[in-house]
Amino acid sequence: MSTKLRCGLIGATGLAGQQFISALQNHPTLELSALAASPRSAGKSYADALKAPNGMMGWFLTETLPAEIARMKVVAGSELTATGLDLIFSAVEADVARELEPKLAKDLPVISAASAFRYDDDVPLIIPPVNASHSELLRGQQKARNTKGFIAPIPNCTTTGLAVTLAPLEDAFGVQAVLMTSMQAVSGAGRSPGVAALDIIDNVVPHISKEEHKVEVETKKILGAAGKPHDVRVSSTCTRVAVLEGHTEAAYVSLKKKASVQDVAAAMREWKGHAQTRDLPSAPPRWIEVLEDPFRPQPRLDRDTHGGMATSVGRIREDSVLEHGVKYVLVSHNTKMGAAKGAVLLAELLMVQGFIGGRPG
């Protein structure tokens, strides 16, 4: 008999859902046991649910669709219940998440990639190596909402890479202000509606709806104490570029005390993250890789570092405008660490902490 925890996935047929299927394939402690999607997919095998009317198989990952997943029956998201399951992964849009996630959280933990509940005071926004202790908010959430389960979303994918690189700077020097410009991959917009080819080819789109607000609010929530946002000032400009995967970000940081370029590089290289995350199945050997080549990081070369779970940093320099200023470029994999694999990592942390599966570490 399998000792793995049984997972349900809502939003299974979309691009984000497919990324969850990939992230959970051959996982040592989690197995995908139920797939849910829109009512039009209900009752079909997963393979049939992916087929478009023109016959196109809508599996968009480079990995082969696992045969056992292809055969699984899909249920409507509204019909998915807690029976036979230990937790839920959610890959639905925010409006659907607002309806389905609270219903499922009455009985089960819900790990969500949606933004629907990220900003609620009793909902932690956790990047495991950065703020694992924020999970303490989940007990209060369960009590306040009278649920057996809870909702634990992951941050916006753009926020993730930035917050990971700011964490060692906050630990070593303190962070007082951040300016960031992102150059974001088209996969971050999904496929429906996605980004039109005629809009992105030979172009940079200088606005992504709601993205800048997410970065500015979420960074403060992640770097602060549980339930109390950090007082760091964050300003961002988010753009879309013709890159398939991997978000590039140029960050300008005002530190609370002066640090040399060498000090900043050492702080990032030596940062190990929260102790509870170091042996998790999805954890990389290092959360940050600092590169000396002045032409790195690049999304094509660096997005898949350590399976897409590490953030690559380069071009660390002093900044003469900001007080105690430093600046650098980062690349973070938006559909791995910033999405499905990051959500699986969060589930692994909550298992170790005893919030999922009842096995505290």
C-alpha positions in Angstrom: 0.0 0.0 0.0 1.3 3.5 -0.9 2.4 5.7 2.0 2.3 8.8 -0.2 -0.2 11.5 0.5 -3.0 11.6 -2.0 -3.4 14.9 -3.9 -6.2 16.4 -5.8 -5.6 19.0 -8.5 -8.1 21.6 -9.6 -7.5 23.4 -12.9 -5.8 20.3 -14.2 -6.2 20.9 -18.0 -4.7 24.4 -18.1 -1.0 25.2 -18.5 -0.6 25.8 -14.8 -2.3 22.5 -14.1 0.0 20.7 -16.5 3.0 22.1 -14.7 1.7 20.6 -11.4 1.4 17.2 -13.1 5.0 17.5 -14.2 6.2 18.7 -10.7 4.4 15.8 -8.9 5.6 13.1 -11.3 7.6 10.5 -9.4 7.5 12.6 -6.2 8.7 10.6 -3.2 5.9 11.6 -0.8 3.0 12.9 -2.9 0.9 11.3 -5.5 -1.7 12.7 -7.8 -5.0 10.9 -7.2 -7.7 13.2 -8.5 -8.0 15.7 -11.4 -10.6 18.4 -11.6 -11.3 21.0 -14.3 -14.3 22.8 -15.9 -17.6 21.1 -16.4 -16.9 20.6 -20.1 -14.0 18.3 -19.2 -16.0 16.3 -16.5 -16.4 12.6 -17.2 -13.6 12.5 -19.8 -10.3 10.9 -19.5 -7.6 13.5 -19.0 -6.2 12.8 -22.5 -9.6 13.4 -24.0 -10.2 16.5 -22.0 -7.0 18.0 -23.5 -8.1 17.4 -27.1 -9.4 20.5 -29.0 -12.2 20.2 -31.5 -9.6 20.3 -34.3 -7.9 17.3 -32.9 -4.9 19.1 -31.4 -3.7 17.5 -28.2 -3.4 20.4 -25.8 -0.5 19.1 -23.7 2.0 22.0 -23.9 5.0 20.7 -21.8 8.1 19.2 -23.3 7.8 16.2 -21.0 5.6 13.3 -22.2 2.2 13.1 -20.7 2.4 10.2 -18.2 0.2 7.3 -19.4 -1.4 6.8 -16.0 -2.4 10.5 -15.9 -3.8 10.4 -19.4 -6.2 7.6 -18.4 -7.5 9.3 -15.2 -11.1 10.5 -15.2 -11.6 14.3 -14.8 -14.3 15.6 -12.5 -15.8 19.1 -12.4 -14.1 21.3 -9.9 -17.4 21.9 -8.1 -17.8 18.2 -7.6 -14.4 17.4 -6.1 -14.7 16.4 -2.4 -12.3 15.5 0.4 -13.0 11.8 0.1 -9.8 9.8 -0.4 -7.6 12.9 -0.5 -5.1 14.4 1.8 -4.5 17.8 0.2 -5.5 19.9 -2.8 -3.3 21.8 -5.3 -5.1 24.7 -7.0 -4.1 25.9 -10.5 -7.3 27.9 -11.3 -7.8 31.6 -12.0 -8.5 33.9 -9.1 -12.2 34.2 -9.7 -12.7 30.5 -9.7 -10.3 30.1 -6.7 -12.5 32.5 -4.6 -15.4 30.1 -5.1 -13.8 26.7 -4.9 -10.8 27.0 -2.5 -12.8 28.0 0.7 -15.2 25.0 0.1 -12.3 22.6 -0.2 -10.4 24.2 2.7 -13.3 23.2 5.0 -11.8 19.7 5.1 -8.4 19.8 3.4 -5.2 21.9 3.1 -5.3 23.9 -0.2 -1.9 24.9 -1.7 -2.8 27.5 -4.3 -1.1 29.3 -7.2 -3.9 31.8 -7.4 -3.9 35.3 -6.1 -7.4 35.2 -4.6 -6.5 35.0 -0.9 -2.8 36.2 -0.9 -3.7 39.5 0.8 -5.9 38.3 3.6 -4.4 38.9 7.1 -4.8 35.3 8.2 -3.3 33.8 5.1 0.5 33.5 5.0 2.4 34.1 1.8 5.3 31.6 2.1 8.5 31.1 0.1 9.9 28.2 2.2 13.6 29.3 2.5 12.6 32.9 3.2 9.8 32.9 5.7 8.9 29.3 6.7 7.8 30.5 10.2 4.9 32.4 8.7 3.0 29.1 8.6 2.1 29.8 12.2 -0.8 32.0 10.7 -2.5 28.8 9.5 -3.6 27.8 13.0 -5.3 31.1 13.4 -6.9 30.9 10.0 -8.3 27.5 10.8 -9.7 28.8 14.1 -11.2 32.0 12.6 -12.7 30.2 9.6 -13.7 27.1 11.5 -12.0 24.7 9.0 -10.1 21.5 9.2 -8.0 22.6 6.3 -6.6 25.9 5.2 -5.6 28.0 2.2 -1.9 28.6 1.6 -1.1 30.4 -1.6 2.3 30.9 -3.2 3.5 34.4 -4.2 3.3 35.9 -7.6 6.2 34.4 -9.7 7.8 37.8 -10.2 7.8 38.5 -6.5 9.5 35.1 -5.8 12.8 35.7 -7.5 13.0 39.2 -6.0 12.2 38.1 -2.5 14.6 35.2 -2.5 17.5 37.6 -3.4 16.4 40.2 -0.9 16.2 37.7 2.0 20.0 37.4 2.5 20.5 41.1 2.2 17.8 41.7 4.8 19.5 39.2 7.1 23.0 40.7 6.7 22.5 44.4 6.2 18.8 45.3 6.4 16.8 46.5 3.4 15.1 49.9 3.3 14.0 50.4 -0.3 13.9 48.5 -3.6 13.4 49.5 -7.2 12.8 46.7 -9.7 12.2 46.4 -13.4 11.1 43.0 -14.7 11.4 41.5 -18.2 8.9 38.7 -17.9 8.5 35.6 -20.0 5.3 35.0 -22.0 4.5 31.7 -20.2 3.7 33.8 -17.1 0.5 34.9 -18.9 -0.6 31.3 -19.5 -2.3 30.3 -22.8 -5.8 31.5 -22.2 -5.9 34.3 -23.2 -2.1 34.4 -23.1 0.0 36.9 -25.1 -0.8 37.3 -28.8 2.2 36.6 -31.0 1.6 39.8 -33.0 1.9 41.8 -29.7 5.1 40.3 -28.4 7.3 39.4 -31.4 9.7 42.2 -32.2 8.4 44.1 -29.1 8.4 44.7 -25.4 5.0 45.3 -23.8 5.5 47.8 -21.0 2.6 46.9 -18.8 1.3 43.8 -17.1 -2.1 44.2 -15.4 -2.0 44.2 -11.6 1.6 42.8 -11.6 3.3 45.8 -10.1 0.9 46.1 -7.2 1.4 42.4 -6.5 5.2 42.7 -6.4 5.0 45.7 -4.1 2.5 44.3 -1.6 3.7 40.7 -1.6 7.4 41.6 -1.1 6.6 43.5 2.1 4.4 40.7 3.4 7.0 38.0 2.8 10.0 39.9 4.3 8.0 41.0 7.4 7.1 39.1 10.5 4.0 36.8 10.4 1.0 39.1 10.2 3.1 42.3 10.0 4.5 43.6 6.7 8.0 44.8 6.4 8.5 48.6 6.2 10.6 48.3 3.0 9.6 50.6 0.2 9.1 48.8 -3.1 8.6 50.3 -6.5 8.4 48.2 -9.6 7.9 48.3 -13.4 6.8 45.0 -14.9 7.2 44.4 -18.7 6.6 41.4 -21.0 9.3 40.3 -23.4 9.6 37.6 -26.1 11.1 34.9 -23.9 9.4 31.6 -23.3 10.3 30.9 -19.7 12.3 32.6 -17.0 11.8 36.1 -15.6 14.7 38.5 -15.7 14.7 41.4 -13.1 17.0 44.3 -12.6 16.9 45.2 -8.9 18.2 48.4 -7.2 18.4 48.0 -3.4 19.0 50.6 -0.7 20.5 48.8 2.3 20.3 50.0 5.9 24.1 49.8 6.3 26.8 50.1 3.7 28.1 46.9 2.1 30.7 46.3 -0.6 29.9 44.3 -3.8 32.0 41.5 -2.3 29.9 41.6 0.9 26.7 41.4 -1.1 27.9 38.5 -3.2 29.1 36.6 -0.2 25.8 37.1 1.6 23.9 35.7 -1.3 26.4 32.8 -1.9 26.4 31.8 1.8 22.7 32.1 2.4 21.2 28.7 3.2 17.6 29.7 3.8 15.4 28.4 6.6 16.8 25.2 8.2 13.5 23.2 7.7 13.8 23.6 3.9 17.3 22.2 3.4 16.4 18.6 3.1 13.1 18.9 1.3 12.7 16.7 -1.8 12.4 19.7 -4.1 15.0 21.9 -2.5 18.1 22.7 -4.6 21.6 22.5 -3.2 21.7 26.3 -3.2 18.8 28.8 -3.4 21.0 31.4 -5.1 23.8 31.0 -7.6 26.0 34.1 -8.0 27.6 34.4 -11.4 30.8 36.3 -12.2 30.4 36.5 -16.0 29.1 40.0 -16.7 26.9 38.7 -19.5 25.0 36.4 -17.1 22.4 35.6 -15.9 20.4 35.0 -19.1 17.0 33.2 -19.1 17.9 30.7 -21.8 21.2 29.7 -20.0 20.2 30.0 -16.3 16.5 29.5 -15.8 16.8 25.7 -15.3 19.6 25.9 -12.7 19.0 23.2 -10.1 15.9 22.1 -11.8 14.5 25.6 -12.1 14.5 26.0 -8.3 17.5 28.3 -7.9 17.6 32.0 -8.6 20.6 33.1 -10.6 22.2 36.5 -9.8 24.9 38.5 -11.7 26.1 42.0 -12.4 26.3 43.0 -8.7 27.4 46.6 -8.6 27.4 49.6 -6.3 24.6 52.1 -7.0 25.5 55.7 -6.6 21.9 57.1 -6.4 20.4 55.1 -3.5 21.7 55.3 0.0 24.0 52.4 0.6 22.9 51.3 -2.8 23.6 48.0 -4.7 22.2 46.7 -7.9 22.1 43.4 -9.7 20.3 41.3 -12.3 18.4 38.0 -11.5 16.8 35.2 -13.4 14.1 33.1 -11.8 12.1 30.3 -13.4 8.5 31.5 -13.4 6.8 28.2 -14.0 9.0 26.1 -11.7 10.1 27.8 -8.5 7.6 30.6 -9.2 4.7 28.3 -9.8 4.0 24.5 -9.6 7.4 23.3 -8.2 7.3 26.1 -5.7 3.8 25.1 -4.6 5.0 21.5 -4.2 8.0 22.8 -2.2 5.5 24.6 0.1 3.5 21.4 0.6 6.8 19.6 1.5 7.5 22.2 4.1 4.0 22.1 5.6 4.4 18.3 5.9 7.6 18.6 7.8 6.0 21.2 10.1 3.0 18.9 10.7 0.3 21.0 9.0 -0.2 18.4 6.3 -0.3 14.7 7.0 0.1 15.0 10.8 3.9 14.2 10.8 5.7 17.2 12.4 9.4 17.4 11.9 
